[in-house]
Amino acid sequence: MPKQNMREGDCYHLAGLRIMDEPDAILIHATVYSPTLGRRIDHALVEVAEGALIWEPVSNELFLKDDLYAKFQVKEEARYTYIEMAAHLCRQKHWGPWKGGN
């Protein structure tokens, strides 16, 4: 099946790059419900603006956190600061998801 959006499947990488550009943001590894697929999938998000907004890397859009979490049934698996993300990235050699959580 062809990708509908060239960013699909690259959420961990895109979210990690956003954290590098915005080190005060929080990287979130979660599961979300995908209406397109009809099931839960692993996903990465970025919390910005002191937690009020979430940047969603596939759509490249900002959402109100409560709205996005309700619409896609977001279940957080782990949260990472810039330093924690950098450590996992160096240690595990990929953008995620990472085994071992925080």
N, C-alpha and C positions, 0 to 999 in steps of 0.2 A: 504494500500500500504506500503510495507516495506521500511525503510530508505535505501538509496543508500550509505550513509556516516553516520557513528555513531555520527558525530558532527551536523548533520542536526537538526534543531529545537532548538538548544542550543546556538545560536549566541549571545544572550544578556548576558548569563552567562559567556561564553568564553571571550567575549570582556571585560566584567567587571573584570575578573581575570587578563587579560592582562594589564589593567590600573593599577591594584594593583601592578603588577610586574614592570611596566614602568610608574610611576606617572607623567612624563612630557608629555605623550601622551594624545590625546584627544579622548574621546568616542563620537561616532556619532550614533544617532538613525536616521534612514532614511527609505525610501521605495525604493525598487529596482525592476527592471523587471526580473522575473524568466523565462528564456526560457523553462525550464523543465515544469513549471506549466502553462506557457502562460499567466501570469498575474502579477500585482504588488504585492509585499509582504512587510511586515515590516521586518526590518533587522538592525543589529548593526555592526558597523565597528570601526576600531581604526586607527586614523591618527598619524603617526610617522614621524621621521626625518624632523621635522619642516614643516610638511605639504606636503612634496614631495611624501611620500609613504603612502599606506593604507594597513593595515593588515586585511585580510578577514578571520574571524574565522572558517567558515565551511571548507574551503579548507586548512586553516592554511598556507596561502601564503601571500607574500608581492607583491603589485602591484603599478605601477605608478598611482598616483591619477587620472590624466586626462584620462588615458586609462580605468581604472575601471569605473569611473563615466560615460564615454561615452558608454562603452559596456553594462552596466546594468542600464543605465538611472537613476542613483542615484539622489534622491531628499532628501536633508537633512531636517529632522524635528526638530532636536535639537542637540546641541554640549555641552559636559560636561567635565569639568576639573576633576581631581582626587577628589578634595574636594567636588565639586558639585555632582559627582556620589555617593560618600560615604553618603552624606546627603540624597539623594533620596533613596538609598538602605536602610538606617536605617529607614527613614520615611515611605516608601511604602512597605517594607518587600519583595521585589522581584527585579529581575535584569532588568526588563523593558519589554516593553516600559512603560514610566511613564507619567501619566497625568499631565499637567501643564507645560511641557517643561522645559526650563532653570530655 
